[in-house]
Amino acid sequence: MTQISFLPAKEWKLNSNTRQLKIIQKTLSRNRRIFLEYNEFRKKIFSELTPKDSEIILYLIPWLFSINEPTCPGYLQDLNHPFRVYNVEFNKEISNREKSFKKMFGVTKRDTLLKPIQKFYMIQGVYTIGSVGTVNQNSLSDCDIWVCFDKKEFDKAAWNQLNQKVNIIKGWLDNNIKLPVYFFISDVKSIKEGNFGSVDAESSGSAQQLVLKEEFYRTFILICGKIPIWWLLYDKSFKIEYNDALSAINNDTFWEYDLIDFGNIEKIRKSEYFGASLWQFHKFLTSPLKSIIKMVLLKMLLEAPQERLLCHQLREEVFSSANNNFFPDHSLFTMSRILAHYKGRKKELMKFLKMCFYIRCEIKPYDKKQSLKSELTENFFNQYPLEPGAWSALQKFYDWKHNAQIEFGQRLFKFMLQLYREISADNTAVSSKSDERDLTVLGRKISVRYLKKKYKISILQKPTRKLNLSVLTFKLNGDEWQTFPSDDTTFPIISSKNVIENIAFIVWNNLFVENWIQMHPNPFSITLQEIINLGKRIKIFFGTYETLDIELSDYLKKEQISKMLIVVGFDKSPWNEQSRNYGLVYLNNWGELYVRWFNSTKNFEAFLRDLCKDQKNIIISKYLKRNTTSFEKNIAQPKKFVFPSIKT
């Protein structure tokens, strides 16, 4: 009879733990290889869409961070110790390009500038976050880059010098590439804890700690440095716990060293999604096509906060696609999840959202230089087809007449308002005091963009930053001044009895280009040059609604005038010394521009007295045609009503 021996329980447990450790280590190593393939796939899309800029961002930037040469951007004369991006000297793509980099900046040294050194400050990793390297990247995209370091390894002097180096490199990038680049220097511990600083500069909503971390994990490209451990924690057969993975990595038997712990992410509170949606509403007012998709996504997440996070779903999709020709594109992946969630519901919004996505992607189906993007988007729209006829129409979107583009922008704004109302009404229970303040601010910001008021210059709801407009023509039609695109008199952009209102309108909506203004003959003394001169003056004094920088706190204050331009006798004969016509262009602290017109000095005086009664520190400027013989006499009259406390 065979005797069976049993291991003690303690020894059996040790053996079991060892087996589990080895399984996790093998899984992480396998997933590391797949992740790097996926990362190269993202880089390939980036390189296809912007060959020159992507070359600089993906390879030149980490090289510049890791050297300190007098002729190269980022050079610091008094650098204590050099910086070095982790593993940069072993990056073959960077090494292969170093010769051309040195030639670019006139470096004559033969040897590599990345030779081993004993003492340096380690940059743990450099990463993009957002739409670059996806089909969603377009001509208006920017590139946010995280430069990650370990605060424990840096003293104050090193921190300051890293900031200096980054700022110098950014200055060079601003002057040498088209793609706007923004750097965010982040401490590894802060990322792990979800501490990304204040978001008050753009919105006051709830803390968005995990929302931003989820977006990072879902959208980043590793430029150079360490791979976030979180990305490797997937196996279709069993779940790898985050702490078990950390134990496996920290074990002496593990052979992969290029991993970094940015922390786990499993669930996100509904209140965070709500705060993020309020922040995204702010962003909508400047980037509508981009933000409408993100707002619908956040609404979906608010409706199903217990669902698996999108970054988890994408990670699974990436590792499940490892044997295919293509990896998933995260922007297409996100859109497919939105459309699947709302299948059979919100049909009009989903139809419109697909149109927005198509325009946002700037798809060029016959462009051989963007073959990868074309194939990916074609597969997507085969699965989620557009309405009949929409495909060909959207391909020519930037050639649509301006009125059709504005109508599309109005639909966009209408859907945004609908989402704003629904999200605000459905989530009052999770809102905080800062959310309530944000709702007040948002309400007023929306009012500035949408609400019509007497004498107020309206804002065109542009779906993109540029409309299909070139030359603008001023024409007097009866007693109304009309402004048309070129000679097409079918749809005037604006009609008004006061030509100053037309001028202010095109300036405020960022349509004013000095060389693109023309005018039909008219019986008044107004000349084309005077229209251009006044337009230039308004633009210099007020700017445009797109460039205006309003502090969020100003929306919580009482409405008051901040700037005022007095225009004297603009449409009267310059030889008429009895002229007493006054135009008034003024801006309030909420960013609303108004134009008034007065036919008598008495009425103008009364309005000024009433307007300025309780307001201080108004910045006032004056404009009068310089060929007017009575210039000083006419301008002296309104100056009498400007109180001493008002700046001039």
TAJO-V659273 format. One record per residue. N is the residue number from 1. RES is the residue in three letters. PSI is psi in degrees with one decimal (NA if undefined). Layout:
BEGIN
n:N res:RES psi:PSI
n:N res:RES psi:PSI
END
This chain:
BEGIN
n:1 res:MET psi:130.2
n:2 res:THR psi:134.3
n:3 res:GLN psi:129.8
n:4 res:ILE psi:126.6
n:5 res:SER psi:142.7
n:6 res:PHE psi:137.6
n:7 res:LEU psi:146.2
n:8 res:PRO psi:151.2
n:9 res:ALA psi:-41.2
n:10 res:LYS psi:-42.9
n:11 res:GLU psi:-39.3
n:12 res:TRP psi:-41.8
n:13 res:LYS psi:-40.3
n:14 res:LEU psi:-43.7
n:15 res:ASN psi:-40.3
n:16 res:SER psi:-43.2
n:17 res:ASN psi:-38.3
n:18 res:THR psi:-43.0
n:19 res:ARG psi:-44.5
n:20 res:GLN psi:-40.1
n:21 res:LEU psi:-46.3
n:22 res:LYS psi:-38.0
n:23 res:ILE psi:-45.2
n:24 res:ILE psi:-43.0
n:25 res:GLN psi:-43.0
n:26 res:LYS psi:-40.0
n:27 res:THR psi:-45.0
n:28 res:LEU psi:-41.5
n:29 res:SER psi:-42.0
n:30 res:ARG psi:-45.6
n:31 res:ASN psi:-30.6
n:32 res:ARG psi:-44.4
n:33 res:ARG psi:-41.3
n:34 res:ILE psi:-41.9
n:35 res:PHE psi:-44.2
n:36 res:LEU psi:-33.5
n:37 res:GLU psi:-44.6
n:38 res:TYR psi:-42.0
n:39 res:ASN psi:-39.7
n:40 res:GLU psi:-34.3
n:41 res:PHE psi:-43.4
n:42 res:ARG psi:-43.0
n:43 res:LYS psi:-35.5
n:44 res:LYS psi:-41.9
n:45 res:ILE psi:-46.1
n:46 res:PHE psi:-46.6
n:47 res:SER psi:-34.1
n:48 res:GLU psi:-38.2
n:49 res:LEU psi:-39.2
n:50 res:THR psi:81.3
n:51 res:PRO psi:-49.4
n:52 res:LYS psi:-49.8
n:53 res:ASP psi:-40.5
n:54 res:SER psi:-35.9
n:55 res:GLU psi:-43.3
n:56 res:ILE psi:-43.3
n:57 res:ILE psi:-43.4
n:58 res:LEU psi:-27.3
n:59 res:TYR psi:-40.9
n:60 res:LEU psi:-41.9
n:61 res:ILE psi:-52.0
n:62 res:PRO psi:-29.8
n:63 res:TRP psi:-44.5
n:64 res:LEU psi:-38.5
n:65 res:PHE psi:-29.7
n:66 res:SER psi:3.5
n:67 res:ILE psi:172.2
n:68 res:ASN psi:76.4
n:69 res:GLU psi:137.7
n:70 res:PRO psi:-31.6
n:71 res:THR psi:-3.2
n:72 res:CYS psi:144.8
n:73 res:PRO psi:136.9
n:74 res:GLY psi:1.8
n:75 res:TYR psi:132.5
n:76 res:LEU psi:119.2
n:77 res:GLN psi:-39.4
n:78 res:ASP psi:33.1
n:79 res:LEU psi:125.2
n:80 res:ASN psi:-55.2
n:81 res:HIS psi:145.1
n:82 res:PRO psi:161.2
n:83 res:PHE psi:155.9
n:84 res:ARG psi:122.1
n:85 res:VAL psi:134.9
n:86 res:TYR psi:128.1
n:87 res:ASN psi:15.5
n:88 res:VAL psi:-33.4
n:89 res:GLU psi:-16.0
n:90 res:PHE psi:4.3
n:91 res:ASN psi:108.2
n:92 res:LYS psi:-36.4
n:93 res:GLU psi:-37.7
n:94 res:ILE psi:-43.0
n:95 res:SER psi:-41.0
n:96 res:ASN psi:-23.2
n:97 res:ARG psi:-7.8
n:98 res:GLU psi:-38.0
n:99 res:LYS psi:-44.5
n:100 res:SER psi:-33.2
n:101 res:PHE psi:-44.6
n:102 res:LYS psi:-39.8
n:103 res:LYS psi:-38.2
n:104 res:MET psi:-38.2
n:105 res:PHE psi:10.4
n:106 res:GLY psi:31.0
n:107 res:VAL psi:122.9
n:108 res:THR psi:-7.6
n:109 res:LYS psi:136.0
n:110 res:ARG psi:-43.9
n:111 res:ASP psi:162.7
n:112 res:THR psi:145.6
n:113 res:LEU psi:0.0
n:114 res:LEU psi:23.5
n:115 res:LYS psi:153.5
n:116 res:PRO psi:140.4
n:117 res:ILE psi:154.8
n:118 res:GLN psi:-45.1
n:119 res:LYS psi:123.9
n:120 res:PHE psi:164.7
n:121 res:TYR psi:125.0
n:122 res:MET psi:126.2
n:123 res:ILE psi:116.2
n:124 res:GLN psi:-34.0
n:125 res:GLY psi:154.4
n:126 res:VAL psi:126.1
n:127 res:TYR psi:145.2
n:128 res:THR psi:159.9
n:129 res:ILE psi:134.3
n:130 res:GLY psi:-145.6
n:131 res:SER psi:-10.6
n:132 res:VAL psi:143.3
n:133 res:GLY psi:23.1
n:134 res:THR psi:167.7
n:135 res:VAL psi:-15.4
n:136 res:ASN psi:-12.4
n:137 res:GLN psi:132.7
n:138 res:ASN psi:-172.2
n:139 res:SER psi:-15.9
n:140 res:LEU psi:3.8
n:141 res:SER psi:153.4
n:142 res:ASP psi:179.4
n:143 res:CYS psi:110.6
n:144 res:ASP psi:130.1
n:145 res:ILE psi:127.6
n:146 res:TRP psi:125.8
n:147 res:VAL psi:108.0
n:148 res:CYS psi:133.3
n:149 res:PHE psi:163.6
n:150 res:ASP psi:112.8
n:151 res:LYS psi:-29.3
n:152 res:LYS psi:-25.4
n:153 res:GLU psi:-1.5
n:154 res:PHE psi:136.0
n:155 res:ASP psi:178.0
n:156 res:LYS psi:-39.9
n:157 res:ALA psi:-41.9
n:158 res:ALA psi:-40.6
n:159 res:TRP psi:-46.8
n:160 res:ASN psi:-41.1
n:161 res:GLN psi:-33.8
n:162 res:LEU psi:-42.9
n:163 res:ASN psi:-42.8
n:164 res:GLN psi:-46.9
n:165 res:LYS psi:-45.9
n:166 res:VAL psi:-42.4
n:167 res:ASN psi:-38.4
n:168 res:ILE psi:-42.8
n:169 res:ILE psi:-40.3
n:170 res:LYS psi:-41.0
n:171 res:GLY psi:-40.6
n:172 res:TRP psi:-42.5
n:173 res:LEU psi:-41.9
n:174 res:ASP psi:-31.7
n:175 res:ASN psi:-8.7
n:176 res:ASN psi:-10.5
n:177 res:ILE psi:158.6
n:178 res:LYS psi:-35.2
n:179 res:LEU psi:118.0
n:180 res:PRO psi:132.5
n:181 res:VAL psi:133.9
n:182 res:TYR psi:128.3
n:183 res:PHE psi:142.2
n:184 res:PHE psi:111.5
n:185 res:ILE psi:117.3
n:186 res:SER psi:135.9
n:187 res:ASP psi:136.7
n:188 res:VAL psi:-43.4
n:189 res:LYS psi:-39.9
n:190 res:SER psi:-40.1
n:191 res:ILE psi:-43.9
n:192 res:LYS psi:-38.3
n:193 res:GLU psi:-2.7
n:194 res:GLY psi:26.2
n:195 res:ASN psi:98.2
n:196 res:PHE psi:19.2
n:197 res:GLY psi:-176.1
n:198 res:SER psi:143.1
n:199 res:VAL psi:13.8
n:200 res:ASP psi:-21.9
n:201 res:ALA psi:-27.6
n:202 res:GLU psi:-27.3
n:203 res:SER psi:152.2
n:204 res:SER psi:9.3
n:205 res:GLY psi:-176.8
n:206 res:SER psi:156.4
n:207 res:ALA psi:136.5
n:208 res:GLN psi:40.0
n:209 res:GLN psi:-60.8
n:210 res:LEU psi:-26.5
n:211 res:VAL psi:-43.7
n:212 res:LEU psi:-38.4
n:213 res:LYS psi:-40.1
n:214 res:GLU psi:-42.1
n:215 res:GLU psi:-40.1
n:216 res:PHE psi:-51.5
n:217 res:TYR psi:-33.1
n:218 res:ARG psi:-26.1
n:219 res:THR psi:-7.5
n:220 res:PHE psi:154.6
n:221 res:ILE psi:132.3
n:222 res:LEU psi:110.4
n:223 res:ILE psi:-52.3
n:224 res:CYS psi:141.8
n:225 res:GLY psi:-147.7
n:226 res:LYS psi:151.3
n:227 res:ILE psi:128.5
n:228 res:PRO psi:127.7
n:229 res:ILE psi:-39.2
n:230 res:TRP psi:-37.6
n:231 res:TRP psi:-18.4
n:232 res:LEU psi:-0.6
n:233 res:LEU psi:66.9
n:234 res:TYR psi:134.2
n:235 res:ASP psi:133.8
n:236 res:LYS psi:-18.3
n:237 res:SER psi:-31.1
n:238 res:PHE psi:158.1
n:239 res:LYS psi:131.2
n:240 res:ILE psi:117.7
n:241 res:GLU psi:143.5
n:242 res:TYR psi:-44.6
n:243 res:ASN psi:-34.1
n:244 res:ASP psi:-38.7
n:245 res:ALA psi:-41.1
n:246 res:LEU psi:-39.9
n:247 res:SER psi:-41.0
n:248 res:ALA psi:-38.4
n:249 res:ILE psi:-38.7
n:250 res:ASN psi:-7.6
n:251 res:ASN psi:144.0
n:252 res:ASP psi:-19.8
n:253 res:THR psi:-5.5
n:254 res:PHE psi:138.8
n:255 res:TRP psi:1.8
n:256 res:GLU psi:128.2
n:257 res:TYR psi:-7.6
n:258 res:ASP psi:41.4
n:259 res:LEU psi:151.1
n:260 res:ILE psi:144.0
n:261 res:ASP psi:102.1
n:262 res:PHE psi:4.5
n:263 res:GLY psi:156.7
n:264 res:ASN psi:164.9
n:265 res:ILE psi:123.2
n:266 res:GLU psi:-47.2
n:267 res:LYS psi:154.2
n:268 res:ILE psi:132.3
n:269 res:ARG psi:149.5
n:270 res:LYS psi:-34.9
n:271 res:SER psi:-32.8
n:272 res:GLU psi:-42.3
n:273 res:TYR psi:-39.3
n:274 res:PHE psi:-46.0
n:275 res:GLY psi:-39.5
n:276 res:ALA psi:-35.7
n:277 res:SER psi:-36.9
n:278 res:LEU psi:-41.2
n:279 res:TRP psi:-39.5
n:280 res:GLN psi:-30.3
n:281 res:PHE psi:-39.2
n:282 res:HIS psi:-44.8
n:283 res:LYS psi:-30.5
n:284 res:PHE psi:-37.7
n:285 res:LEU psi:-14.8
n:286 res:THR psi:-25.7
n:287 res:SER psi:72.5
n:288 res:PRO psi:-44.0
n:289 res:LEU psi:-39.9
n:290 res:LYS psi:-43.2
n:291 res:SER psi:-28.8
n:292 res:ILE psi:-37.9
n:293 res:ILE psi:-42.7
n:294 res:LYS psi:-34.6
n:295 res:MET psi:-39.8
n:296 res:VAL psi:-38.5
n:297 res:LEU psi:-46.6
n:298 res:LEU psi:-35.2
n:299 res:LYS psi:-42.0
n:300 res:MET psi:-43.7
n:301 res:LEU psi:-33.4
n:302 res:LEU psi:-32.5
n:303 res:GLU psi:-24.5
n:304 res:ALA psi:63.6
n:305 res:PRO psi:-16.8
n:306 res:GLN psi:-3.6
n:307 res:GLU psi:158.4
n:308 res:ARG psi:139.9
n:309 res:LEU psi:148.9
n:310 res:LEU psi:-36.4
n:311 res:CYS psi:-34.9
n:312 res:HIS psi:-43.4
n:313 res:GLN psi:-40.2
n:314 res:LEU psi:-43.3
n:315 res:ARG psi:-45.0
n:316 res:GLU psi:-41.3
n:317 res:GLU psi:-40.4
n:318 res:VAL psi:-48.3
n:319 res:PHE psi:-23.0
n:320 res:SER psi:-18.2
n:321 res:SER psi:7.5
n:322 res:ALA psi:-26.6
n:323 res:ASN psi:3.3
n:324 res:ASN psi:172.8
n:325 res:ASN psi:-27.5
n:326 res:PHE psi:144.2
n:327 res:PHE psi:161.0
n:328 res:PRO psi:143.0
n:329 res:ASP psi:125.8
n:330 res:HIS psi:-27.8
n:331 res:SER psi:-40.6
n:332 res:LEU psi:-38.7
n:333 res:PHE psi:-46.3
n:334 res:THR psi:-43.7
n:335 res:MET psi:-40.1
n:336 res:SER psi:-35.5
n:337 res:ARG psi:-38.5
n:338 res:ILE psi:-48.5
n:339 res:LEU psi:-36.3
n:340 res:ALA psi:-38.4
n:341 res:HIS psi:-39.7
n:342 res:TYR psi:15.9
n:343 res:LYS psi:124.4
n:344 res:GLY psi:-5.4
n:345 res:ARG psi:157.9
n:346 res:LYS psi:50.0
n:347 res:LYS psi:-43.0
n:348 res:GLU psi:-41.7
n:349 res:LEU psi:-41.3
n:350 res:MET psi:-38.2
n:351 res:LYS psi:-45.8
n:352 res:PHE psi:-36.9
n:353 res:LEU psi:-39.5
n:354 res:LYS psi:-37.0
n:355 res:MET psi:-44.2
n:356 res:CYS psi:-41.9
n:357 res:PHE psi:-41.0
n:358 res:TYR psi:-46.8
n:359 res:ILE psi:-42.5
n:360 res:ARG psi:-37.8
n:361 res:CYS psi:-15.5
n:362 res:GLU psi:57.5
n:363 res:ILE psi:131.3
n:364 res:LYS psi:87.8
n:365 res:PRO psi:-23.2
n:366 res:TYR psi:11.7
n:367 res:ASP psi:108.9
n:368 res:LYS psi:-20.4
n:369 res:LYS psi:-14.9
n:370 res:GLN psi:45.1
n:371 res:SER psi:-38.2
n:372 res:LEU psi:-44.8
n:373 res:LYS psi:-43.4
n:374 res:SER psi:-42.9
n:375 res:GLU psi:-42.0
n:376 res:LEU psi:-46.1
n:377 res:THR psi:-33.6
n:378 res:GLU psi:-43.7
n:379 res:ASN psi:-39.7
n:380 res:PHE psi:-48.8
n:381 res:PHE psi:-13.8
n:382 res:ASN psi:-34.9
n:383 res:GLN psi:-36.3
n:384 res:TYR psi:77.2
n:385 res:PRO psi:149.7
n:386 res:LEU psi:169.1
n:387 res:GLU psi:150.4
n:388 res:PRO psi:130.4
n:389 res:GLY psi:-17.4
n:390 res:ALA psi:-34.8
n:391 res:TRP psi:-54.5
n:392 res:SER psi:-35.9
n:393 res:ALA psi:-42.1
n:394 res:LEU psi:-28.1
n:395 res:GLN psi:-27.8
n:396 res:LYS psi:22.0
n:397 res:PHE psi:-42.2
n:398 res:TYR psi:-6.1
n:399 res:ASP psi:-1.5
n:400 res:TRP psi:152.8
n:401 res:LYS psi:151.0
n:402 res:HIS psi:-36.2
n:403 res:ASN psi:-32.7
n:404 res:ALA psi:-37.7
n:405 res:GLN psi:-40.1
n:406 res:ILE psi:-39.6
n:407 res:GLU psi:-40.4
n:408 res:PHE psi:-41.8
n:409 res:GLY psi:-36.3
n:410 res:GLN psi:-38.2
n:411 res:ARG psi:-40.8
n:412 res:LEU psi:-46.5
n:413 res:PHE psi:-36.3
n:414 res:LYS psi:-45.3
n:415 res:PHE psi:-36.3
n:416 res:MET psi:-44.6
n:417 res:LEU psi:-39.8
n:418 res:GLN psi:-45.3
n:419 res:LEU psi:-41.2
n:420 res:TYR psi:-46.7
n:421 res:ARG psi:-44.2
n:422 res:GLU psi:-47.1
n:423 res:ILE psi:-41.9
n:424 res:SER psi:-43.3
n:425 res:ALA psi:-35.8
n:426 res:ASP psi:-11.5
n:427 res:ASN psi:24.8
n:428 res:THR psi:-28.9
n:429 res:ALA psi:-25.1
n:430 res:VAL psi:2.9
n:431 res:SER psi:147.2
n:432 res:SER psi:-179.7
n:433 res:LYS psi:-38.5
n:434 res:SER psi:-33.6
n:435 res:ASP psi:-41.5
n:436 res:GLU psi:-39.8
n:437 res:ARG psi:-40.6
n:438 res:ASP psi:-37.5
n:439 res:LEU psi:-38.5
n:440 res:THR psi:-46.2
n:441 res:VAL psi:-45.8
n:442 res:LEU psi:-41.6
n:443 res:GLY psi:-41.7
n:444 res:ARG psi:-35.4
n:445 res:LYS psi:-40.4
n:446 res:ILE psi:-40.0
n:447 res:SER psi:-41.3
n:448 res:VAL psi:-41.1
n:449 res:ARG psi:-28.6
n:450 res:TYR psi:-39.7
n:451 res:LEU psi:129.7
n:452 res:LYS psi:135.0
n:453 res:LYS psi:152.5
n:454 res:LYS psi:132.8
n:455 res:TYR psi:-5.1
n:456 res:LYS psi:138.5
n:457 res:ILE psi:119.3
n:458 res:SER psi:157.3
n:459 res:ILE psi:127.9
n:460 res:LEU psi:135.8
n:461 res:GLN psi:83.4
n:462 res:LYS psi:126.6
n:463 res:PRO psi:-28.1
n:464 res:THR psi:172.5
n:465 res:ARG psi:-24.6
n:466 res:LYS psi:135.8
n:467 res:LEU psi:162.0
n:468 res:ASN psi:72.2
n:469 res:LEU psi:145.1
n:470 res:SER psi:-93.5
n:471 res:VAL psi:136.3
n:472 res:LEU psi:133.4
n:473 res:THR psi:126.9
n:474 res:PHE psi:132.8
n:475 res:LYS psi:134.2
n:476 res:LEU psi:117.8
n:477 res:ASN psi:100.0
n:478 res:GLY psi:-120.4
n:479 res:ASP psi:14.9
n:480 res:GLU psi:137.1
n:481 res:TRP psi:128.9
n:482 res:GLN psi:145.3
n:483 res:THR psi:123.8
n:484 res:PHE psi:156.8
n:485 res:PRO psi:118.0
n:486 res:SER psi:-130.4
n:487 res:ASP psi:11.3
n:488 res:ASP psi:104.0
n:489 res:THR psi:13.5
n:490 res:THR psi:-48.1
n:491 res:PHE psi:95.9
n:492 res:PRO psi:144.0
n:493 res:ILE psi:-36.1
n:494 res:ILE psi:144.7
n:495 res:SER psi:133.8
n:496 res:SER psi:150.7
n:497 res:LYS psi:-10.3
n:498 res:ASN psi:112.0
n:499 res:VAL psi:-25.9
n:500 res:ILE psi:-34.6
n:501 res:GLU psi:-40.6
n:502 res:ASN psi:-44.4
n:503 res:ILE psi:-46.7
n:504 res:ALA psi:-37.1
n:505 res:PHE psi:-49.3
n:506 res:ILE psi:-31.0
n:507 res:VAL psi:-49.5
n:508 res:TRP psi:-33.6
n:509 res:ASN psi:13.1
n:510 res:ASN psi:40.2
n:511 res:LEU psi:-2.6
n:512 res:PHE psi:115.0
n:513 res:VAL psi:120.0
n:514 res:GLU psi:-41.9
n:515 res:ASN psi:-1.1
n:516 res:TRP psi:25.9
n:517 res:ILE psi:132.8
n:518 res:GLN psi:167.2
n:519 res:MET psi:140.9
n:520 res:HIS psi:150.9
n:521 res:PRO psi:146.1
n:522 res:ASN psi:160.0
n:523 res:PRO psi:-7.5
n:524 res:PHE psi:171.7
n:525 res:SER psi:0.8
n:526 res:ILE psi:128.8
n:527 res:THR psi:163.0
n:528 res:LEU psi:-39.3
n:529 res:GLN psi:-35.8
n:530 res:GLU psi:-38.4
n:531 res:ILE psi:-44.6
n:532 res:ILE psi:-43.4
n:533 res:ASN psi:-45.0
n:534 res:LEU psi:-39.3
n:535 res:GLY psi:-43.4
n:536 res:LYS psi:-41.6
n:537 res:ARG psi:-43.2
n:538 res:ILE psi:-42.0
n:539 res:LYS psi:-42.5
n:540 res:ILE psi:-39.9
n:541 res:PHE psi:-42.3
n:542 res:PHE psi:-25.0
n:543 res:GLY psi:-151.2
n:544 res:THR psi:166.0
n:545 res:TYR psi:-25.3
n:546 res:GLU psi:-29.6
n:547 res:THR psi:-9.5
n:548 res:LEU psi:133.0
n:549 res:ASP psi:103.1
n:550 res:ILE psi:126.7
n:551 res:GLU psi:140.0
n:552 res:LEU psi:-33.3
n:553 res:SER psi:-26.0
n:554 res:ASP psi:-29.6
n:555 res:TYR psi:-16.4
n:556 res:LEU psi:-4.6
n:557 res:LYS psi:167.1
n:558 res:LYS psi:142.8
n:559 res:GLU psi:130.4
n:560 res:GLN psi:159.1
n:561 res:ILE psi:134.9
n:562 res:SER psi:-33.8
n:563 res:LYS psi:148.4
n:564 res:MET psi:132.2
n:565 res:LEU psi:120.0
n:566 res:ILE psi:124.3
n:567 res:VAL psi:120.0
n:568 res:VAL psi:128.6
n:569 res:GLY psi:43.5
n:570 res:PHE psi:-36.5
n:571 res:ASP psi:24.1
n:572 res:LYS psi:164.1
n:573 res:SER psi:136.1
n:574 res:PRO psi:-13.5
n:575 res:TRP psi:-0.5
n:576 res:ASN psi:98.1
n:577 res:GLU psi:-13.5
n:578 res:GLN psi:1.7
n:579 res:SER psi:127.8
n:580 res:ARG psi:46.9
n:581 res:ASN psi:134.6
n:582 res:TYR psi:129.3
n:583 res:GLY psi:146.4
n:584 res:LEU psi:118.9
n:585 res:VAL psi:124.2
n:586 res:TYR psi:152.6
n:587 res:LEU psi:137.5
n:588 res:ASN psi:173.9
n:589 res:ASN psi:-7.8
n:590 res:TRP psi:-4.2
n:591 res:GLY psi:27.2
n:592 res:GLU psi:131.6
n:593 res:LEU psi:136.0
n:594 res:TYR psi:152.9
n:595 res:VAL psi:127.2
n:596 res:ARG psi:158.4
n:597 res:TRP psi:132.6
n:598 res:PHE psi:134.0
n:599 res:ASN psi:-2.8
n:600 res:SER psi:151.2
n:601 res:THR psi:-37.2
n:602 res:LYS psi:-48.2
n:603 res:ASN psi:-38.6
n:604 res:PHE psi:-43.8
n:605 res:GLU psi:-46.4
n:606 res:ALA psi:-42.0
n:607 res:PHE psi:-44.3
n:608 res:LEU psi:-42.7
n:609 res:ARG psi:-44.5
n:610 res:ASP psi:-40.7
n:611 res:LEU psi:-42.7
n:612 res:CYS psi:4.1
n:613 res:LYS psi:-50.2
n:614 res:ASP psi:16.5
n:615 res:GLN psi:138.8
n:616 res:LYS psi:164.8
n:617 res:ASN psi:37.0
n:618 res:ILE psi:131.0
n:619 res:ILE psi:121.3
n:620 res:ILE psi:138.2
n:621 res:SER psi:163.6
n:622 res:LYS psi:152.3
n:623 res:TYR psi:132.6
n:624 res:LEU psi:140.2
n:625 res:LYS psi:128.8
n:626 res:ARG psi:-13.8
n:627 res:ASN psi:11.4
n:628 res:THR psi:123.3
n:629 res:THR psi:-25.1
n:630 res:SER psi:30.0
n:631 res:PHE psi:-57.8
n:632 res:GLU psi:-37.0
n:633 res:LYS psi:-42.8
n:634 res:ASN psi:-37.8
n:635 res:ILE psi:-22.0
n:636 res:ALA psi:-32.4
n:637 res:GLN psi:-55.0
n:638 res:PRO psi:-25.5
n:639 res:LYS psi:-28.0
n:640 res:LYS psi:-24.3
n:641 res:PHE psi:3.9
n:642 res:VAL psi:116.4
n:643 res:PHE psi:154.2
n:644 res:PRO psi:-28.6
n:645 res:SER psi:-13.1
n:646 res:ILE psi:133.2
n:647 res:LYS psi:141.4
n:648 res:THR psi:NA
END
